[in-house]
Amino acid sequence: RWAWDMASGWANQCNDVDRPARLARELCDARPGDPLVWLNASYVLPGAPDFAAPLHAIERALALDPGRVEVWDRHAELLSLAERFEEAELACEHGKRHCQFDLHLLDGRRAWVE
């Protein structure tokens, strides 16, 4: 995340705010089987109004690695931002069934959603 934040800041300074999203798409094309690429893409792809692009990215990450708690957490966060609260709560519950470690993150996210 730190690197993506730095890239976004640099892109803003260069008046090329779409550059991080373009880079994320290029990485997804180059490494389609890497769930971390898709997870990171979910942070830099444009979200509003319906969060379709980041939700697509995070759903791809979930398909590739359903046991990664960070992916479920991000999925629930994006669903909440899209005002799909019931789905966000379900994502937390599904994540707890698929993951083995750091389940407290999903408990915290569920509390944030509520």
C-alpha positions in Angstrom: 0.0 0.0 0.0 2.8 2.4 0.8 4.2 2.2 -2.7 0.8 2.7 -4.3 0.2 5.8 -2.0 3.6 7.2 -3.1 2.8 6.5 -6.7 -0.5 8.2 -6.4 1.1 11.3 -4.8 3.7 11.5 -7.4 1.0 11.1 -10.2 -0.9 14.0 -8.6 2.2 16.2 -8.6 2.7 15.3 -12.3 -0.9 16.1 -13.2 -1.4 12.5 -14.3 -3.9 11.2 -11.7 -4.9 8.2 -13.9 -1.4 6.8 -13.9 -1.7 4.5 -10.9 -5.0 3.0 -12.2 -3.3 2.4 -15.6 -0.4 0.8 -13.9 -2.7 -1.4 -11.8 -4.5 -2.5 -14.9 -1.2 -3.3 -16.6 -0.1 -5.4 -13.6 -3.4 -7.3 -13.6 -3.0 -8.1 -17.3 0.6 -9.1 -16.7 0.0 -11.2 -13.6 -3.6 -12.3 -13.7 -3.0 -15.2 -11.2 -1.5 -13.1 -8.4 -4.2 -12.2 -5.8 -2.0 -9.5 -4.3 -1.9 -7.6 -7.6 -5.7 -7.7 -7.7 -5.9 -6.6 -4.0 -3.7 -3.7 -4.6 -5.6 -2.7 -7.7 -8.7 -2.5 -5.6 -7.2 0.4 -3.8 -6.2 2.5 -6.8 -8.9 1.8 -9.4 -11.6 4.5 -9.4 -14.5 3.8 -7.1 -17.4 6.2 -7.1 -20.2 6.1 -7.9 -20.8 2.3 -7.8 -17.3 0.9 -7.0 -17.6 -1.5 -9.9 -13.8 -1.5 -10.9 -12.4 -2.0 -7.4 -15.1 -4.6 -6.6 -14.3 -6.5 -9.7 -10.6 -6.5 -8.7 -11.3 -7.7 -5.1 -13.7 -10.4 -6.3 -10.9 -11.6 -8.6 -8.5 -11.7 -5.6 -11.1 -13.7 -3.6 -11.4 -16.2 -6.4 -7.7 -16.7 -6.5 -7.1 -16.8 -2.7 -10.2 -17.1 -0.6 -8.1 -17.8 2.6 -6.5 -14.3 2.7 -8.2 -12.2 5.4 -7.0 -8.9 3.9 -9.0 -9.6 0.8 -12.2 -10.3 2.7 -11.7 -7.2 4.8 -11.2 -5.1 1.6 -14.3 -6.7 0.0 -16.4 -5.8 3.0 -15.0 -2.3 3.0 -15.8 -1.7 -0.6 -19.3 -3.1 -0.3 -19.9 -0.7 2.6 -18.6 2.2 0.6 -21.0 1.2 -2.1 -23.7 1.3 0.6 -24.3 -2.5 0.2 -24.2 -3.0 4.0 -25.9 -6.4 4.2 -23.5 -7.8 1.7 -20.6 -6.3 3.6 -21.7 -8.1 6.8 -22.1 -11.3 4.9 -18.6 -10.9 3.4 -17.2 -10.7 7.0 -19.0 -13.9 7.9 -17.9 -15.7 4.8 -14.3 -14.5 5.4 -14.4 -15.9 8.9 -15.3 -19.3 7.4 -12.5 -19.3 4.8 -9.7 -17.8 6.8 -7.7 -19.3 9.7 -5.7 -16.3 11.0 -6.4 -12.7 12.1 -10.2 -13.2 12.2 -10.3 -10.2 14.6 -9.8 -8.0 11.5 -13.2 -9.2 10.1 -14.8 -8.7 13.5 -13.6 -5.1 13.5 -14.7 -4.6 9.9 -18.2 -5.9 10.7 -18.5 -3.5 13.7 -17.4 -0.7 11.3 -20.1 -1.7 8.8 -22.8 -1.8 11.5 
